[in-house]
Amino acid sequence: MRLQGKKIAILMEGDYYEKEIFYYEHRFPEEGAELHFLTRLWGQNSLIFKGHEWQVPFECRESFEDMDDETLRSFSAIIVPSAIVADRLRYTEDVNRISPAAAFLQRAFAEKSIIKGIICHGLWLTSPIAEVVQGRRLTCHNNLIGDAKNYGAVYTDEDVVVDGDLVTGRTGGHCHLFARRIIDMLSER
């Protein structure tokens, strides 16, 4: 149980990649981590999201909205998963403000003690806060290489890339390699 006492948050929304989320749901707790799936609940007690491939329902009961700094710092890692999750989380009612999810991620990036994990299309969530990846080495889905370069990031052609407190994975199909790297980093802390 190498991750006993560690908390990991995974951001959630509709059109998630089932294989990836189901893997995390088992793999991180297997190492002893306390796992939390966070979303924007829109004033509800819970929301049910459907997966991208098989429309599998997933209930989410925790929100990142209005999370205080102490609670944010209690997480050892925050993960932005693949598929369409990040695109949905980019939604904002006020076009003059970044989305609550992007604001939450920006706050997480300000905390160097938190590992930030972004895999595949999860990189979309950094588009309104590109400064958090500017000048940093990362990988992403081949469809987002142009986006990464436009954000000022240094695209690296590898399946998993670590740049300090940032871990990136190429696709949801690489979630096992991505999770392994995060587990190894957390167990060394």
C-alpha positions in Angstrom: 0.0 0.0 0.0 2.5 2.6 -1.2 0.0 5.4 -1.4 -1.6 5.0 2.0 -2.7 8.5 3.2 -2.5 10.0 -0.3 -5.6 11.6 -1.9 -6.1 11.6 -5.7 -8.8 13.7 -7.5 -10.0 12.9 -11.0 -12.1 15.5 -12.8 -15.2 14.0 -14.4 -17.9 14.9 -17.0 -19.8 13.2 -19.7 -18.2 11.4 -22.6 -15.5 9.9 -20.4 -13.4 7.0 -21.7 -14.7 4.0 -19.7 -11.6 1.8 -19.8 -9.4 4.7 -18.4 -11.8 5.7 -15.6 -12.5 2.0 -14.6 -8.7 1.4 -14.5 -8.2 4.4 -12.2 -11.2 3.4 -10.1 -9.3 0.1 -9.2 -5.6 0.9 -9.6 -5.1 3.9 -7.3 -7.1 2.4 -4.4 -5.1 -0.9 -4.9 -2.1 1.1 -3.9 -3.9 2.6 -0.9 -4.9 6.0 -2.3 -8.1 7.7 -1.4 -9.8 8.4 -4.7 -12.2 11.3 -5.4 -14.1 12.1 -8.6 -14.8 15.8 -8.8 -17.0 17.7 -11.2 -19.2 20.8 -11.4 -22.5 19.7 -9.8 -24.5 22.8 -10.9 -26.2 22.9 -7.4 -27.2 19.3 -7.5 -26.3 16.6 -4.9 -25.0 14.3 -7.7 -24.8 13.9 -11.4 -24.7 10.9 -13.6 -22.4 11.0 -16.6 -22.4 8.6 -19.5 -19.2 7.1 -21.0 -18.0 7.8 -24.6 -17.8 4.3 -25.9 -20.5 2.3 -24.2 -22.6 5.0 -22.5 -21.9 3.4 -19.1 -23.4 5.6 -16.4 -21.0 7.0 -13.7 -22.4 8.9 -10.6 -20.3 11.8 -9.3 -21.1 13.3 -5.9 -18.2 15.7 -5.3 -17.5 19.2 -6.6 -14.4 21.2 -7.1 -16.4 24.4 -7.0 -15.8 26.6 -4.0 -13.1 24.2 -2.7 -11.0 26.0 -0.1 -7.2 26.1 -0.4 -6.7 23.8 2.6 -8.9 21.1 1.0 -7.1 21.6 -2.4 -3.7 21.2 -0.8 -4.9 17.9 0.8 -4.7 16.3 -2.6 -1.5 14.6 -3.7 -2.5 14.5 -7.4 -5.2 15.9 -9.6 -5.9 14.2 -12.9 -7.6 15.5 -16.0 -8.6 12.4 -17.9 -8.9 11.8 -21.7 -11.9 11.8 -24.1 -14.4 14.7 -24.1 -14.3 15.4 -20.3 -12.0 18.5 -20.6 -14.0 19.9 -23.4 -17.2 19.8 -21.4 -15.4 21.2 -18.3 -14.3 24.2 -20.3 -17.9 25.6 -20.5 -18.4 29.0 -18.9 -21.6 31.0 -18.7 -19.6 34.3 -18.6 -17.4 34.5 -21.7 -15.2 37.1 -19.9 -14.2 34.5 -17.3 -12.6 31.1 -17.5 -14.6 28.1 -16.5 -14.8 26.9 -12.9 -12.8 23.8 -13.9 -10.0 25.8 -15.5 -9.9 28.1 -12.5 -9.6 25.0 -10.2 -6.8 23.6 -12.4 -5.0 26.9 -12.4 -5.2 26.9 -8.5 -3.8 23.3 -8.5 -0.9 24.4 -10.7 0.0 27.1 -8.2 0.5 24.3 -5.6 3.8 22.6 -6.5 3.2 19.9 -3.9 0.3 18.6 -6.0 1.1 16.4 -9.0 -0.9 17.5 -12.0 -1.8 14.6 -14.4 -3.2 15.4 -17.9 -3.7 12.7 -20.4 -4.7 12.8 -24.1 -7.5 15.4 -24.8 -7.4 16.5 -21.1 -4.9 19.1 -22.4 -8.0 21.1 -23.7 -8.7 22.2 -20.2 -5.4 24.2 -20.2 -6.4 26.3 -23.3 -7.7 29.3 -21.3 -4.8 29.0 -18.8 -2.0 28.2 -21.3 0.6 29.8 -19.0 0.5 26.7 -16.8 2.0 24.6 -19.6 4.0 27.3 -21.4 7.7 26.2 -21.8 7.0 22.8 -20.2 7.7 19.4 -21.8 4.5 17.4 -22.4 2.8 14.8 -24.6 -0.8 14.7 -25.8 -3.0 13.0 -28.4 -1.7 13.5 -31.9 -4.7 15.6 -32.7 -3.6 18.2 -30.1 0.1 18.6 -31.0 -0.8 21.9 -32.7 -2.7 23.1 -29.7 0.2 22.2 -27.4 2.6 24.2 -29.5 0.2 27.1 -29.6 0.0 27.0 -25.8 3.8 27.5 -25.9 4.5 23.9 -24.5 7.3 21.8 -25.7 5.7 18.7 -27.4 7.6 15.5 -26.7 7.0 12.4 -28.7 6.7 9.9 -25.8 3.9 8.0 -24.3 4.3 9.6 -20.8 6.3 12.7 -20.1 7.2 14.1 -16.6 8.2 17.8 -16.2 8.5 18.5 -12.5 5.0 18.3 -11.0 3.3 17.8 -14.4 2.8 14.3 -15.8 1.2 13.9 -19.2 0.1 10.9 -21.2 -0.4 10.5 -24.9 -3.8 8.7 -25.0 -6.4 7.1 -22.7 -5.0 3.8 -24.0 -1.8 4.7 -22.2 -3.6 5.2 -18.8 -1.7 2.2 -17.3 1.7 3.8 -18.0 0.4 7.2 -16.9 -1.0 5.9 -13.6 2.2 3.9 -13.0 4.3 7.1 -13.3 2.0 9.0 -10.9 2.0 6.1 -8.4 5.8 5.9 -8.5 6.2 9.7 -8.1 3.7 9.8 -5.2 5.4 6.8 -3.4 8.7 8.6 -3.6 7.3 11.6 -1.7 
